[in-house]
Amino acid sequence: MFSRDTARTVVGIIGNVISFILFLSPVPTFVKIWKKKSVEQFSAVPYLATFVNCALWVLYGLPMVHPHSQLVVTTNGIGLAIEIVYLLLFLIYSDAKKRLRILFIIVVEIVFVAALAVLVLTLAHTWKLRSAIVGSICMVGNIMMYASPLAVMKLVISTKSVEYMPFFLSLFSFANAVSWTAYAFIRIDPYILAPNGMGGLLGLAQLILYALYYNSTKRIIAEREAAKGEVGLAHKGDTKVPNNEP
């Protein structure tokens, strides 16, 4: 029989692996952005929310804030590094207006986390108090991360297309939330349990939307490609043949 601590460690390792896959799941999206040299209608909100969320959980997992939380630090430290790369690509391939807005939000998030760390470590003198303060804020950050695709979900419903809602990001967001909910259940940690439980429901909602609008997305893309082809043929037809008669 596994002890609760052993079970928690095993589930935490599984959560780390799923989280790592989650952080890498937008890679196909960013390959597309890199090839087209444009972010098109892709939203930076999920990546901004995940960036600040990872930074907050790294702070929460520090030994002087919440002891015995190394697995929380490792997964979110890796996530933080990956999100920095994604946001750099957004900054490179966004228009000037969007680039300034994203940069402003990043600076605000960095200042917020840094100020929180300084205040908690200097004014709160017990790890229980530090855990309560940072954990409560982490709950908000985690809910923001899981709720960030709501804007994309609205776009999906209005356009009846999931083209700009990456499937693997939705899938592994759901799996990640379920794994960390299980982790928090083994030795009750409300700061991890509450937001990940909600995240599981939001992730499931995204997957349901994907299933509902998958076929209509294929039809919309096919119609767009057909329209492009017709425009191309029309342009060729309009090309004048040089008159070589004397």
C-alpha positions, 0 to 999 in steps of 0.5 A: 500500500502506498502512503498518502505522501507517496501517492501524492508524489506519484500524482504530482509527477504525473501532473508535472508531465501533463503540465509540461505537455500542456505548456508545449501544446501551443507549439503548432500554433506558434509554428503557424504564426512563425511561417505566416509572420503574423499572429492573425486572430490568435489571442495573447490572453491565454499566454499572458494569464499562464505567464503570471500564473506560473510566476505566482506558483513558483513563488508559492512553492518556495520553501520559505513560503510553502515547504515541501512543494518542489514539484509545484516549483519545477512544473511552473518554473518550466512553464514560465520559461516556455511562456516567455518564448511564446510571448516573445513570438507574439511581440515579434509578429504582432502589429505595433498597437497590439505589441505595446499592449502586450508589453505593457501587460507583461511589465505590470505582471512582473512588477506585481509578482516582484512586489508581492514577493518582497512584501510577503517575505518581509512582512509575513513572518510565518510560512502559514501566513505566507502560504495563505496570502500567496495561495489565495492570490494563486487561486485567482491567477489559476482561475484567470489562466483557465478562464482566459480561453473564454474570449476565444470560446465566444469567438468560436460560438459567433463564427461556428469555427474552432480554427483559432482555438487550438485543440491540444491546448484545450485537451491538455488544459483539461487533463492538467486540471484533472491531475492537479485536482487529484493531487490536491485531494490526496492531502487537501490543499484548497489553494490547488483544489478550487481553481483546478476543479473549476479549470477541469469544468472549463476545459471540458466545455472547450472540448465540447465546443470543439466537438460541436463545431469541428465539422463546420470549421472544415466546411468554412475553411474549404469554402474560403480556399475555394473562394481564393481559388476562384479569385485567382482564376478570375485574376488570370482571366483578366490578364490581357494577352499582348497584341503582336499584330502590326 
